[in-house]
Amino acid sequence: MSSVCQVTGRKPGYGKRVSHSHKRTSRRWDPNIQSRRYWLPSEGRWIRLRVSAKGIKTIDKRGIEAVVAQLRAEGVRV
């Protein structure tokens, strides 16, 4: 499953791991993705979102209804 936040769109970052001998190998920084259930009062049902820690803070600040409305405007099926 892809590690992309449904709210913020955060994706893994790519770069190089540098050893003591300065040999470089590829690595990636994964975002802190959590699978969370949220209650939608307007529809009377639970929805499940894959969100990053930053996405959870965004939902706490703006509210789940506003975030779901924005996701639907972008064409995401929720």
Phi and psi in degrees as GROMACS dihedral restraints (atoms count N, CA, C in turn):
[ dihedral_restraints ]
;  ai    aj    ak    al  type     phi  dphi    fc
    3     4     5     6     1   -71.3    20    10
    4     5     6     7     1   149.3    20    10
    6     7     8     9     1  -102.6    20    10
    7     8     9    10     1    72.0    20    10
    9    10    11    12     1  -126.2    20    10
   10    11    12    13     1   133.2    20    10
   12    13    14    15     1   -75.2    20    10
   13    14    15    16     1   132.6    20    10
   15    16    17    18     1   -74.2    20    10
   16    17    18    19     1   -22.4    20    10
   18    19    20    21     1   -92.5    20    10
   19    20    21    22     1   -52.8    20    10
   21    22    23    24     1   -95.8    20    10
   22    23    24    25     1   -18.6    20    10
   24    25    26    27     1    79.1    20    10
   25    26    27    28     1    15.3    20    10
   27    28    29    30     1   -65.6    20    10
   28    29    30    31     1   136.5    20    10
   30    31    32    33     1  -125.0    20    10
   31    32    33    34     1   170.1    20    10
   33    34    35    36     1   -64.2    20    10
   34    35    36    37     1   146.2    20    10
   36    37    38    39     1   -98.2    20    10
   37    38    39    40     1   145.3    20    10
   39    40    41    42     1  -116.1    20    10
   40    41    42    43     1   148.0    20    10
   42    43    44    45     1  -170.3    20    10
   43    44    45    46     1  -157.9    20    10
   45    46    47    48     1  -121.1    20    10
   46    47    48    49     1   140.1    20    10
   48    49    50    51     1   -91.6    20    10
   49    50    51    52     1   131.0    20    10
   51    52    53    54     1  -114.5    20    10
   52    53    54    55     1   118.5    20    10
   54    55    56    57     1   -81.2    20    10
   55    56    57    58     1   178.6    20    10
   57    58    59    60     1   -62.0    20    10
   58    59    60    61     1   -34.8    20    10
   60    61    62    63     1   -82.1    20    10
   61    62    63    64     1     3.3    20    10
   63    64    65    66     1    71.7    20    10
   64    65    66    67     1    22.5    20    10
   66    67    68    69     1   -78.7    20    10
   67    68    69    70     1   132.3    20    10
   69    70    71    72     1  -105.5    20    10
   70    71    72    73     1   130.9    20    10
   72    73    74    75     1  -131.5    20    10
   73    74    75    76     1   154.2    20    10
   75    76    77    78     1   -74.1    20    10
   76    77    78    79     1   147.5    20    10
   78    79    80    81     1  -149.7    20    10
   79    80    81    82     1   172.2    20    10
   81    82    83    84     1  -142.6    20    10
   82    83    84    85     1   147.2    20    10
   84    85    86    87     1  -101.9    20    10
   85    86    87    88     1   111.8    20    10
   87    88    89    90     1   -85.8    20    10
   88    89    90    91     1   141.5    20    10
   90    91    92    93     1   -71.0    20    10
   91    92    93    94     1   159.6    20    10
   93    94    95    96     1   -81.7    20    10
   94    95    96    97     1    83.3    20    10
   96    97    98    99     1   -88.8    20    10
   97    98    99   100     1   129.9    20    10
   99   100   101   102     1  -122.5    20    10
  100   101   102   103     1   145.8    20    10
  102   103   104   105     1   -96.8    20    10
  103   104   105   106     1   114.6    20    10
  105   106   107   108     1  -123.3    20    10
  106   107   108   109     1   145.1    20    10
  108   109   110   111     1  -100.9    20    10
  109   110   111   112     1   135.3    20    10
  111   112   113   114     1  -126.5    20    10
  112   113   114   115     1   141.2    20    10
  114   115   116   117     1   -88.3    20    10
  115   116   117   118     1   124.4    20    10
  117   118   119   120     1   -98.2    20    10
  118   119   120   121     1   102.5    20    10
  120   121   122   123     1   -63.6    20    10
  121   122   123   124     1   -33.9    20    10
  123   124   125   126     1   -66.3    20    10
  124   125   126   127     1   -30.1    20    10
  126   127   128   129     1  -104.8    20    10
  127   128   129   130     1   -10.5    20    10
  129   130   131   132     1    65.1    20    10
  130   131   132   133     1    38.7    20    10
  132   133   134   135     1  -149.6    20    10
  133   134   135   136     1   164.2    20    10
  135   136   137   138     1   -90.4    20    10
  136   137   138   139     1   146.2    20    10
  138   139   140   141     1  -125.4    20    10
  139   140   141   142     1   151.1    20    10
  141   142   143   144     1  -113.5    20    10
  142   143   144   145     1   126.4    20    10
  144   145   146   147     1  -123.7    20    10
  145   146   147   148     1   147.0    20    10
  147   148   149   150     1  -100.4    20    10
  148   149   150   151     1   104.6    20    10
  150   151   152   153     1  -126.3    20    10
  151   152   153   154     1   152.3    20    10
  153   154   155   156     1   -82.3    20    10
  154   155   156   157     1   172.6    20    10
  156   157   158   159     1   -61.0    20    10
  157   158   159   160     1   -37.8    20    10
  159   160   161   162     1   -66.0    20    10
  160   161   162   163     1   -36.9    20    10
  162   163   164   165     1   -65.4    20    10
  163   164   165   166     1   -36.1    20    10
  165   166   167   168     1   -63.8    20    10
  166   167   168   169     1   -42.2    20    10
  168   169   170   171     1   -65.1    20    10
  169   170   171   172     1   -37.5    20    10
  171   172   173   174     1   -63.7    20    10
  172   173   174   175     1   -42.9    20    10
  174   175   176   177     1   -64.9    20    10
  175   176   177   178     1   -40.3    20    10
  177   178   179   180     1   -62.5    20    10
  178   179   180   181     1   -36.3    20    10
  180   181   182   183     1   -78.7    20    10
  181   182   183   184     1   -48.2    20    10
  183   184   185   186     1   -91.2    20    10
  184   185   186   187     1   -23.8    20    10
  186   187   188   189     1    98.4    20    10
  187   188   189   190     1   147.2    20    10
  189   190   191   192     1   -67.6    20    10
  190   191   192   193     1   -34.8    20    10
  192   193   194   195     1   -63.2    20    10
  193   194   195   196     1   -44.5    20    10
  195   196   197   198     1   -66.7    20    10
  196   197   198   199     1   -39.4    20    10
  198   199   200   201     1   -67.9    20    10
  199   200   201   202     1   -42.2    20    10
  201   202   203   204     1   -65.9    20    10
  202   203   204   205     1   -38.0    20    10
  204   205   206   207     1   -62.6    20    10
  205   206   207   208     1   -39.9    20    10
  207   208   209   210     1   -67.3    20    10
  208   209   210   211     1   -41.5    20    10
  210   211   212   213     1   -61.6    20    10
  211   212   213   214     1   -42.2    20    10
  213   214   215   216     1   -67.0    20    10
  214   215   216   217     1   -34.8    20    10
  216   217   218   219     1   -65.6    20    10
  217   218   219   220     1   -30.0    20    10
  219   220   221   222     1   -81.8    20    10
  220   221   222   223     1    -6.7    20    10
  222   223   224   225     1    94.3    20    10
  223   224   225   226     1    12.8    20    10
  225   226   227   228     1   -84.3    20    10
  226   227   228   229     1   132.6    20    10
  228   229   230   231     1   -81.7    20    10
  229   230   231   232     1   120.9    20    10
